[in-house]
């Protein structure tokens, strides 16, 4: 550790990793998905990065995210026997608040946990199936409330890796909690993106369940020796997968343009909407997965404007590609305009980089070709051509050190936002941590005598705001955005 001049006031305190003992069961899970990304072929194996995304309702339960999860990896044959159990630690933890929930002054609070790890799978023509099973879903109006020891509403994620020669990466869903105003028509993009550019089709589907229950021993069961066949979940009377908001006049839901949901909800409350995401390449189906989205309907004030884009977040999608996502309650617009600036937040430096349809609340920027800090904001345009307002500004930073393009995935930080400590987890060791503000000034730096894979830093001495945390290891470097409250 080193001391710096007077303007650098932060001194990191490196402490051991503190793991909290989490409770075993509760109705705290909202949804998420299980995905994979092809990295490389190595000898007789394909290397994939497996990612489990889990959303929890922390206004309904005090149960924390599991520190580690177990994914069952199974052979796609008639026996469906288990190939291996993949244990993955929690690598990222952030808070999320859909815009309409924010506008309703609701006390609903959600957090997103991400578990990510690489695995080398031997070449197998039939491919593999990945399963994750956990209890239990949060309370909703259209699915039955859990009963002790009865597997009514556990979370069950399943994804398929097809023939190894396809070197496939699965589609990614980027939004699992949505807010709408009661009685107002809304169009919700399913925000499904495919890294390979394969075609993706979305259709309403019935929710599924695995074998997890509310009992302490089976709330997070060990993956069995043979892959289980998921069962369908029964709806509360009056609801179904094609009528998830009920049969009361005025409720409606329809899939439009392959991956958009047009809905109207009459009564306030939480409702699960389930859809099937199917991936095609050259007209041939590669894989499919079932995704649950929790829709919260609130009574909004008459003067609430649900069209103005907000809650914009820019993140790394892959090397030199940024994913820009934003929210809009009702989405009754003609189009969105996406603006970008490099290394500057001055209004005059932003240039329009895309104009997209009204129902897509995300933009994948593939036009980045150099390192730097990229800022984004989005403007909504109505049917008269008028600007209805702009979102907040967010940024993402890219590095190019001449190393493997996937090295930036080697580390993660949580919780984020934080007001005190931040945990750093890496796949490979690191020896330097540096925090800079948005002007690029160093506000803190920590040096380790030996390479470490896990460290906890005390950042309570920093003022609230947005910073960039950069970790440097032997031949690699990565940066994550750090929010301090």
C-alpha positions as CSV (number, residue, x, y, z in Angstrom):
1,X,0.0,0.0,0.0
2,X,1.3,3.5,-0.8
3,X,0.4,7.0,0.5
4,X,-0.2,9.7,-2.1
5,X,-0.3,13.6,-2.1
6,X,-2.9,15.5,-0.1
7,X,-5.6,15.6,-2.8
8,X,-5.8,11.8,-2.7
9,X,-7.6,11.2,0.6
10,X,-8.5,7.6,0.3
11,X,-6.6,4.8,2.0
12,X,-7.9,1.4,1.2
13,X,-8.2,-1.1,4.0
14,X,-7.8,-4.6,2.6
15,X,-9.7,-7.1,4.7
16,X,-10.4,-10.8,4.3
17,X,-13.5,-11.8,2.4
18,X,-16.5,-11.8,4.7
19,X,-19.1,-14.4,3.8
20,X,-22.5,-14.1,5.4
21,X,-24.5,-17.2,6.3
22,X,-27.6,-16.9,4.1
23,X,-31.0,-18.3,5.1
24,X,-32.0,-21.5,3.3
25,X,-35.4,-20.8,2.1
26,X,-38.0,-18.0,1.5
27,X,-40.1,-16.5,-1.3
28,X,-37.6,-14.0,-2.4
29,X,-36.7,-15.0,-6.0
30,X,-38.2,-13.1,-9.0
31,X,-36.6,-14.7,-12.1
32,X,-33.5,-14.5,-14.3
33,X,-31.9,-16.9,-16.8
34,X,-29.1,-19.3,-17.4
35,X,-26.9,-18.6,-20.4
36,X,-23.6,-19.5,-22.0
37,X,-21.1,-17.8,-24.3
38,X,-18.6,-19.7,-26.6
39,X,-15.1,-18.6,-25.8
40,X,-12.7,-20.9,-27.8
41,X,-12.0,-24.4,-29.0
42,X,-9.1,-25.9,-27.0
43,X,-8.0,-29.4,-28.1
44,X,-10.9,-31.8,-27.8
45,X,-13.0,-29.4,-25.8
46,X,-15.0,-26.2,-26.3
47,X,-14.6,-23.5,-23.6
48,X,-17.8,-21.7,-22.6
49,X,-18.5,-19.0,-20.1
50,X,-21.6,-19.9,-18.1
51,X,-23.7,-17.1,-16.5
52,X,-26.5,-17.4,-14.1
53,X,-28.5,-14.2,-13.5
54,X,-30.9,-14.2,-10.5
55,X,-33.2,-11.4,-9.5
56,X,-34.4,-11.2,-5.9
57,X,-37.1,-9.1,-4.2
58,X,-35.4,-7.7,-1.1
59,X,-38.6,-5.8,-0.1
60,X,-40.3,-9.2,0.4
61,X,-37.5,-11.1,2.2
62,X,-34.2,-10.6,4.0
63,X,-32.7,-13.7,2.4
64,X,-29.5,-12.8,0.6
65,X,-28.1,-14.3,-2.6
66,X,-26.3,-17.6,-2.2
67,X,-22.6,-17.2,-2.0
68,X,-22.2,-20.1,-4.5
69,X,-24.6,-22.0,-6.7
70,X,-24.4,-25.5,-8.3
71,X,-25.3,-26.0,-12.0
72,X,-26.0,-29.5,-13.2
73,X,-24.4,-30.2,-16.6
74,X,-25.9,-33.2,-18.4
75,X,-25.3,-35.1,-21.6
76,X,-28.0,-34.8,-24.2
77,X,-28.6,-38.5,-24.7
78,X,-31.3,-40.9,-23.8
79,X,-29.8,-41.6,-20.4
80,X,-29.4,-37.8,-19.7
81,X,-26.8,-38.6,-17.0
82,X,-24.9,-35.9,-15.2
83,X,-21.5,-35.0,-16.7
84,X,-20.4,-32.6,-13.9
85,X,-21.6,-30.2,-11.2
86,X,-20.4,-26.7,-12.0
87,X,-20.0,-24.6,-8.8
88,X,-20.0,-20.9,-9.4
89,X,-19.4,-18.1,-6.9
90,X,-21.4,-14.9,-6.7
91,X,-19.4,-12.4,-8.9
92,X,-21.7,-9.3,-9.2
93,X,-24.5,-7.8,-7.2
94,X,-26.4,-4.6,-8.2
95,X,-29.7,-2.9,-7.4
96,X,-32.3,-2.4,-10.1
97,X,-35.5,-0.3,-10.0
98,X,-37.8,-0.3,-13.1
99,X,-38.9,3.2,-14.0
100,X,-42.7,2.8,-13.4
101,X,-42.0,1.3,-10.0
102,X,-39.9,4.3,-9.3
103,X,-42.7,6.7,-10.4
104,X,-45.3,5.0,-8.3
105,X,-43.4,5.8,-5.1
106,X,-43.5,2.1,-4.3
107,X,-41.3,0.5,-1.7
108,X,-40.5,-2.4,-4.0
109,X,-36.7,-3.0,-4.2
110,X,-34.9,-5.5,-6.4
111,X,-31.4,-6.7,-6.7
112,X,-29.6,-8.6,-9.4
113,X,-27.0,-11.3,-8.7
114,X,-24.7,-12.7,-11.4
115,X,-22.7,-15.9,-11.1
116,X,-20.1,-16.4,-13.9
117,X,-17.5,-19.1,-14.6
118,X,-15.7,-20.7,-17.5
119,X,-16.0,-24.5,-18.2
120,X,-14.3,-26.7,-20.8
121,X,-16.7,-29.3,-22.2
122,X,-15.4,-32.3,-24.2
123,X,-16.7,-32.5,-27.7
124,X,-20.0,-34.4,-27.7
125,X,-22.2,-34.5,-30.8
126,X,-25.5,-34.3,-29.0
127,X,-24.4,-31.4,-26.8
128,X,-25.2,-30.7,-23.2
129,X,-28.1,-29.5,-21.0
130,X,-27.6,-27.1,-18.1
131,X,-30.1,-27.0,-15.2
132,X,-30.4,-24.8,-12.0
133,X,-33.1,-25.4,-9.4
134,X,-33.9,-23.1,-6.4
135,X,-36.9,-22.2,-4.2
136,X,-38.9,-20.0,-4.3
137,X,-40.6,-17.4,-6.4
138,X,-41.9,-14.2,-4.9
139,X,-45.6,-13.8,-4.3
140,X,-47.7,-12.8,-7.3
141,X,-51.4,-12.6,-8.1
142,X,-51.5,-15.2,-10.8
143,X,-49.3,-18.1,-9.4
144,X,-50.1,-20.0,-6.2
145,X,-48.4,-19.0,-3.0
146,X,-45.8,-21.6,-1.9
147,X,-46.7,-24.1,0.8
148,X,-44.2,-25.7,3.1
149,X,-42.5,-28.8,1.5
150,X,-44.7,-28.4,-1.6
151,X,-42.8,-27.6,-4.9
152,X,-45.3,-25.0,-6.2
153,X,-43.3,-22.1,-7.4
154,X,-39.5,-22.8,-7.4
155,X,-37.2,-21.2,-9.9
156,X,-36.0,-23.7,-12.6
157,X,-33.6,-22.5,-15.4
158,X,-32.6,-24.8,-18.2
159,X,-30.5,-24.1,-21.3
160,X,-29.1,-26.3,-24.1
161,X,-25.7,-26.3,-25.7
162,X,-26.0,-27.8,-29.1
163,X,-23.5,-29.8,-31.2
164,X,-20.0,-28.5,-30.4
165,X,-19.2,-27.8,-34.1
166,X,-21.8,-24.9,-34.0
167,X,-19.7,-23.0,-31.4
168,X,-23.0,-21.4,-30.3
169,X,-23.6,-18.7,-27.7
170,X,-27.1,-18.5,-26.2
171,X,-29.5,-15.5,-26.4
172,X,-29.4,-13.1,-23.4
173,X,-32.4,-11.6,-21.7
174,X,-31.6,-8.2,-20.2
175,X,-34.8,-7.3,-18.3
176,X,-36.7,-9.5,-15.8
177,X,-38.8,-6.9,-13.8
178,X,-41.1,-4.4,-15.6
179,X,-43.4,-1.7,-14.3
180,X,-46.6,-0.5,-15.9
181,X,-49.4,1.9,-15.1
182,X,-52.8,0.3,-14.6
183,X,-55.3,1.0,-17.4
184,X,-52.7,2.3,-19.8
185,X,-51.6,0.4,-22.9
186,X,-47.9,-0.4,-22.7
187,X,-45.4,-2.0,-25.1
188,X,-42.6,-3.9,-23.4
189,X,-39.5,-5.0,-25.3
190,X,-38.4,-8.5,-24.2
191,X,-34.8,-7.2,-24.6
192,X,-33.5,-10.5,-25.9
193,X,-30.2,-10.2,-27.8
194,X,-28.1,-13.0,-29.4
195,X,-24.3,-12.6,-29.5
196,X,-24.0,-14.7,-32.7
197,X,-26.6,-12.7,-34.6
198,X,-28.9,-15.7,-34.8
199,X,-32.7,-15.2,-35.2
200,X,-34.7,-15.1,-31.9
201,X,-38.4,-15.7,-31.6
202,X,-40.5,-15.1,-28.5
203,X,-43.8,-16.7,-27.7
204,X,-46.0,-16.9,-24.6
205,X,-45.4,-20.1,-22.7
206,X,-46.4,-21.9,-19.5
207,X,-44.1,-21.5,-16.5
208,X,-42.1,-24.6,-15.4
209,X,-40.8,-25.9,-12.1
210,X,-38.2,-28.3,-10.9
211,X,-37.9,-30.2,-7.7
212,X,-37.0,-27.5,-5.1
213,X,-39.3,-27.0,-2.2
214,X,-39.6,-24.7,0.8
215,X,-38.0,-27.3,3.1
216,X,-34.6,-26.4,4.5
217,X,-32.9,-29.4,2.8
218,X,-34.5,-29.1,-0.6
219,X,-34.7,-25.3,-1.1
220,X,-31.5,-25.6,-3.2
221,X,-31.1,-29.2,-4.1
222,X,-27.9,-30.8,-5.4
223,X,-28.1,-31.5,-9.1
224,X,-29.3,-35.1,-9.4
225,X,-27.5,-37.9,-11.2
226,X,-30.0,-37.7,-14.1
227,X,-31.6,-34.5,-15.5
228,X,-35.1,-34.0,-14.3
229,X,-37.9,-33.2,-16.7
230,X,-39.5,-29.9,-15.6
231,X,-43.2,-29.8,-14.8
232,X,-45.8,-27.1,-15.6
233,X,-46.9,-24.7,-12.9
234,X,-50.6,-24.4,-12.3
235,X,-52.1,-20.9,-12.3
236,X,-54.5,-19.4,-9.8
237,X,-58.1,-19.9,-11.1
238,X,-58.9,-17.2,-13.7
239,X,-55.4,-16.8,-15.0
240,X,-53.4,-18.7,-17.7
241,X,-50.2,-18.2,-19.7
242,X,-52.2,-16.5,-22.5
243,X,-54.2,-14.4,-19.9
244,X,-51.6,-13.8,-17.1
245,X,-53.4,-10.6,-15.9
246,X,-56.8,-12.4,-15.6
247,X,-60.0,-12.4,-17.6
248,X,-61.4,-9.1,-16.3
249,X,-62.4,-6.9,-19.2
250,X,-59.7,-4.5,-20.2
251,X,-56.8,-6.9,-19.5
252,X,-54.8,-7.9,-22.6
253,X,-51.5,-9.2,-23.8
254,X,-50.1,-10.0,-27.2
255,X,-46.7,-10.7,-28.8
256,X,-46.0,-8.4,-31.7
257,X,-43.0,-8.2,-34.0
258,X,-41.6,-11.5,-32.7
259,X,-40.1,-10.2,-29.4
260,X,-42.4,-7.4,-28.1
261,X,-45.2,-7.6,-25.6
262,X,-48.2,-5.3,-25.9
263,X,-50.1,-5.3,-22.6
264,X,-52.8,-3.6,-20.6
265,X,-53.3,-4.4,-16.9
266,X,-56.5,-3.2,-15.1
267,X,-55.8,-4.1,-11.5
268,X,-52.6,-3.3,-9.6
269,X,-50.4,-6.0,-8.4
270,X,-47.5,-8.3,-9.4
271,X,-48.0,-10.8,-12.2
272,X,-45.7,-13.4,-13.8
273,X,-45.5,-13.4,-17.6
274,X,-43.7,-16.4,-19.1
275,X,-42.3,-16.7,-22.6
276,X,-40.2,-19.1,-24.6
277,X,-37.1,-17.8,-26.3
278,X,-36.2,-20.0,-29.3
279,X,-33.0,-19.5,-31.3
280,X,-32.6,-20.2,-35.0
281,X,-29.7,-20.3,-37.4
282,X,-30.3,-20.7,-41.1
283,X,-33.9,-21.8,-40.3
284,X,-32.7,-24.6,-37.9
285,X,-33.6,-24.5,-34.2
286,X,-30.5,-24.4,-32.0
287,X,-31.9,-24.0,-28.5
288,X,-34.8,-22.7,-26.4
289,X,-35.3,-21.5,-22.9
290,X,-38.2,-20.5,-20.7
291,X,-38.0,-17.0,-19.2
292,X,-40.2,-15.5,-16.4
293,X,-40.7,-11.7,-16.2
294,X,-42.4,-10.1,-13.2
295,X,-44.7,-7.3,-14.3
296,X,-45.7,-4.8,-11.5
297,X,-48.9,-2.8,-12.2
298,X,-49.3,0.4,-10.3
299,X,-51.9,3.2,-10.1
300,X,-50.0,6.2,-11.6
301,X,-51.0,9.8,-11.3
302,X,-52.9,11.3,-14.3
303,X,-50.0,13.7,-15.0
304,X,-47.3,11.0,-15.0
305,X,-45.5,11.0,-18.3
306,X,-44.6,7.4,-19.1
307,X,-42.9,8.2,-22.4
308,X,-39.7,10.0,-21.4
309,X,-36.8,7.5,-21.5
310,X,-34.9,7.1,-18.2
311,X,-32.8,4.7,-16.1
312,X,-30.3,4.4,-18.9
313,X,-27.4,2.0,-18.3
314,X,-24.4,1.4,-20.5
315,X,-22.4,-1.8,-20.1
316,X,-19.8,-3.9,-21.9
317,X,-21.5,-6.5,-24.1
318,X,-18.3,-8.0,-25.5
319,X,-14.9,-6.6,-26.6
320,X,-15.4,-3.1,-28.1
321,X,-19.2,-3.5,-28.0
322,X,-21.5,-1.7,-25.6
323,X,-25.0,-2.5,-24.6
324,X,-27.2,0.6,-23.9
325,X,-30.5,-0.1,-22.1
326,X,-33.2,2.3,-20.8
327,X,-36.7,2.3,-19.5
328,X,-40.0,3.8,-20.5
329,X,-43.3,2.9,-18.8
330,X,-45.7,3.2,-21.7
331,X,-43.5,3.5,-24.8
332,X,-46.0,5.4,-26.9
333,X,-43.3,7.0,-29.1
334,X,-42.4,7.2,-32.7
335,X,-38.7,6.5,-32.3
336,X,-35.7,6.8,-30.0
337,X,-32.5,8.6,-30.9
338,X,-29.2,7.3,-29.3
339,X,-26.4,9.8,-28.8
340,X,-22.7,9.1,-28.0
341,X,-19.6,11.0,-27.0
342,X,-16.1,9.9,-26.4
343,X,-14.1,11.1,-23.4
344,X,-16.4,14.1,-22.9
345,X,-19.8,14.9,-21.4
346,X,-20.1,18.3,-23.1
347,X,-23.4,18.6,-24.9
348,X,-21.7,19.8,-28.1
349,X,-19.6,16.6,-28.3
350,X,-22.5,14.2,-28.5
351,X,-23.3,12.8,-31.9
352,X,-26.3,10.8,-32.9
353,X,-25.2,7.2,-33.6
354,X,-28.6,5.4,-34.1
355,X,-32.3,5.9,-34.6
356,X,-34.4,2.9,-33.7
357,X,-38.1,1.9,-33.4
358,X,-40.2,2.8,-30.4
359,X,-40.5,-0.7,-29.0
360,X,-36.8,-1.5,-28.5
361,X,-35.4,-0.2,-25.3
362,X,-31.9,-1.2,-26.0
363,X,-29.1,-0.6,-28.5
364,X,-26.0,-2.7,-29.2
365,X,-23.2,-0.4,-30.3
366,X,-20.8,-2.3,-32.5
367,X,-19.1,0.8,-34.1
368,X,-16.5,1.3,-31.3
369,X,-13.0,0.8,-32.7
370,X,-10.7,2.4,-30.1
371,X,-10.1,2.6,-26.4
372,X,-11.6,5.3,-24.2
373,X,-14.6,6.3,-22.2
374,X,-17.8,6.4,-24.1
375,X,-20.9,8.4,-22.9
376,X,-24.5,7.7,-24.0
377,X,-28.0,9.2,-23.6
378,X,-31.3,8.6,-25.4
379,X,-34.0,11.0,-26.6
380,X,-37.6,10.1,-27.2
381,X,-39.5,11.4,-30.3
382,X,-43.3,11.4,-30.5
383,X,-45.6,11.1,-33.5
384,X,-45.5,14.9,-34.1
385,X,-41.7,14.9,-34.3
386,X,-41.3,16.6,-30.9
387,X,-38.6,15.7,-28.5
388,X,-40.4,14.4,-25.3
389,X,-37.2,14.5,-23.2
390,X,-33.9,12.7,-22.7
391,X,-32.6,10.1,-20.4
392,X,-29.7,10.4,-18.0
393,X,-26.1,10.0,-19.2
394,X,-24.1,6.8,-18.5
395,X,-20.7,5.6,-19.7
396,X,-18.6,2.5,-20.4
397,X,-14.8,2.3,-20.7
398,X,-12.8,0.1,-23.1
399,X,-9.2,-1.0,-22.9
400,X,-7.0,-2.7,-25.4
401,X,-3.8,-4.2,-24.0
402,X,-3.0,-6.6,-26.8
403,X,-4.2,-9.5,-24.7
404,X,-7.0,-12.0,-25.1
405,X,-10.2,-10.1,-25.9
406,X,-12.1,-11.9,-23.2
407,X,-9.8,-10.9,-20.4
408,X,-12.1,-8.1,-19.2
409,X,-14.5,-10.8,-18.0
410,X,-12.0,-12.0,-15.4
411,X,-13.2,-9.9,-12.5
412,X,-16.3,-8.6,-10.8
413,X,-17.3,-6.4,-7.9
414,X,-20.2,-6.4,-5.5
415,X,-22.2,-5.0,-3.9
416,X,-22.6,-2.2,-6.4
417,X,-23.8,0.5,-5.5
418,X,-22.1,0.5,-2.1
419,X,-21.6,2.9,0.8
420,X,-18.8,1.1,2.5
421,X,-17.0,-2.0,1.4
422,X,-16.7,-3.5,-2.1
423,X,-15.7,-7.1,-2.7
424,X,-13.4,-7.9,-5.7
425,X,-13.4,-11.4,-7.2
426,X,-11.1,-12.4,-10.1
427,X,-10.5,-15.6,-12.0
428,X,-6.8,-14.9,-12.1
429,X,-4.7,-13.0,-9.6
430,X,-4.2,-9.2,-9.5
431,X,-1.7,-6.9,-7.8
432,X,-3.0,-3.4,-8.4
433,X,-6.4,-1.7,-7.8
434,X,-7.0,1.9,-8.9
435,X,-10.1,4.1,-8.6
436,X,-10.6,7.2,-10.7
437,X,-13.4,9.7,-10.9
438,X,-15.2,10.7,-14.1
439,X,-12.5,13.3,-14.9
440,X,-9.9,10.5,-14.9
441,X,-8.2,11.7,-11.7
442,X,-6.9,9.0,-9.4
443,X,-8.7,9.1,-6.0
444,X,-7.3,5.9,-4.6
445,X,-4.8,3.1,-5.3
446,X,-3.9,-0.2,-3.6
447,X,-0.9,-2.4,-4.3
448,X,-0.7,-6.0,-3.2
449,X,2.7,-7.7,-2.5
450,X,1.5,-10.9,-4.1
451,X,-1.2,-11.7,-6.6
452,X,-4.7,-12.0,-5.0
453,X,-7.9,-13.4,-6.4
454,X,-10.3,-12.0,-3.7
455,X,-10.0,-8.8,-1.8
456,X,-12.4,-6.5,0.1
457,X,-11.8,-2.7,0.0
458,X,-13.1,0.0,2.3
459,X,-14.3,2.9,0.1
460,X,-16.3,4.8,2.7
461,X,-13.9,7.7,2.5
462,X,-15.1,8.6,-1.1
463,X,-17.9,11.0,-1.8
464,X,-21.1,9.6,-3.3
465,X,-21.0,9.4,-7.0
466,X,-19.8,7.3,-10.0
467,X,-16.2,6.0,-10.3
468,X,-14.2,3.6,-12.3
469,X,-12.4,0.7,-10.5
470,X,-9.6,-0.8,-12.5
471,X,-7.9,-4.0,-11.6
472,X,-4.5,-5.0,-13.1
473,X,-3.0,-8.5,-13.1
474,X,-0.2,-10.2,-14.9
475,X,-0.8,-9.4,-18.6
476,X,-4.5,-8.3,-18.1
477,X,-6.5,-5.4,-17.0
478,X,-10.2,-4.7,-16.6
479,X,-12.5,-1.8,-15.4
480,X,-15.9,-1.8,-13.7
481,X,-18.2,1.1,-12.9
482,X,-18.5,1.6,-9.1
483,X,-21.4,3.6,-7.7
484,X,-21.1,5.0,-4.2
485,X,-24.1,6.1,-2.2
